Amino acid sequence: MSDAQLVQNLGQLMDELRHRLEAGRGSRPELEAAAKQASLSLKRLIPGSARRDRPPRSSKTSSVLQEGQRKAVRAALLAGVAPNQVAKHFGLSLATVRKVLDESA
């Protein structure tokens, strides 16, 4: 596959994901988690941006999650991802991830 084809396919995929999330038929935790993961992965591909965009680990804001983040974390946990991997992926403390896990039980 050429770079041009890859760019075109990525654009189509993003358009479809945006359409499905905006069409909104209730909660879509799998799509929300996939969108979050794709966003983070794409940010890491840009040289120098990962270091700049990452919030400090000691930030107290990580313990206060927005509902979308909470759903994405919950979806990742339900999909079988280990809590420590979820914490690392979302830049959260393990305690915060466990709190989300306890809330969903």
C-alpha positions in Angstrom: 0.0 0.0 0.0 1.4 3.4 -0.9 1.6 6.3 1.5 -1.1 8.1 -0.5 -3.4 5.1 -0.1 -2.6 4.9 3.6 -3.5 8.5 4.1 -6.8 8.1 2.2 -7.7 5.0 4.2 -6.9 6.7 7.4 -9.0 9.7 6.5 -12.0 7.5 5.6 -11.6 5.6 8.9 -11.5 8.8 10.9 -14.6 10.1 9.1 -16.5 6.8 9.8 -15.5 6.8 13.4 -16.5 10.4 13.8 -19.8 9.7 12.1 -20.6 6.8 14.3 -19.7 8.6 17.5 -21.7 11.7 16.6 -24.7 9.7 15.4 -24.9 8.6 19.0 -27.2 5.6 19.7 -26.5 5.5 23.4 -23.2 4.7 24.9 -20.5 3.4 22.6 -17.6 2.5 25.0 -15.7 0.3 22.5 -15.7 3.1 19.9 -14.8 5.8 22.5 -11.9 3.7 23.8 -10.7 3.0 20.3 -10.9 6.7 19.4 -8.9 7.6 22.5 -6.3 5.0 21.9 -6.0 6.0 18.2 -5.6 9.6 19.2 -2.8 8.8 21.7 -1.1 6.6 19.2 -1.2 9.2 16.5 0.2 11.8 18.9 3.1 9.6 19.7 4.0 9.4 16.0 4.7 13.1 15.8 8.3 13.8 16.8 8.6 15.7 20.1 4.8 15.9 20.7 4.5 13.1 23.2 6.7 14.8 25.8 5.0 18.1 25.3 1.4 16.9 25.5 1.7 14.6 28.4 0.4 16.0 31.7 2.7 15.8 34.7 2.3 12.5 36.6 1.8 14.4 39.9 -1.1 16.3 38.5 -4.2 16.1 40.8 -6.5 16.5 37.7 -5.8 12.9 36.8 -8.0 11.8 39.7 -11.0 13.7 38.3 -12.0 12.1 35.1 -14.6 13.3 32.6 -17.4 10.9 31.8 -15.9 10.1 28.3 -12.5 9.2 29.9 -14.2 7.1 32.5 -16.1 5.2 29.8 -13.0 4.7 27.8 -11.1 3.3 30.9 -14.1 1.1 31.8 -14.3 -0.2 28.2 -10.5 -1.0 28.2 -10.8 -2.9 31.5 -13.9 -4.8 30.3 -12.0 -5.7 27.1 -9.4 -7.5 29.4 -6.6 -4.9 29.4 -4.6 -5.1 32.7 -5.3 -2.2 35.0 -1.6 -1.2 35.1 -1.6 -1.0 31.3 -4.8 1.1 31.3 -3.2 3.5 33.8 -0.1 3.8 31.7 -2.0 4.2 28.5 -4.3 7.0 29.8 -1.7 8.6 31.9 -3.6 7.9 35.1 -2.6 6.5 38.5 -3.3 2.9 39.2 -5.5 4.0 42.1 -7.6 6.1 39.7 -8.1 3.1 37.4 -9.0 0.9 40.3 -11.5 3.5 41.5 -13.2 3.5 38.0 -13.2 -0.3 38.2 -14.8 -0.3 41.6 -17.4 2.2 40.5 -18.5 0.1 37.6 -19.0 -3.0 39.8 
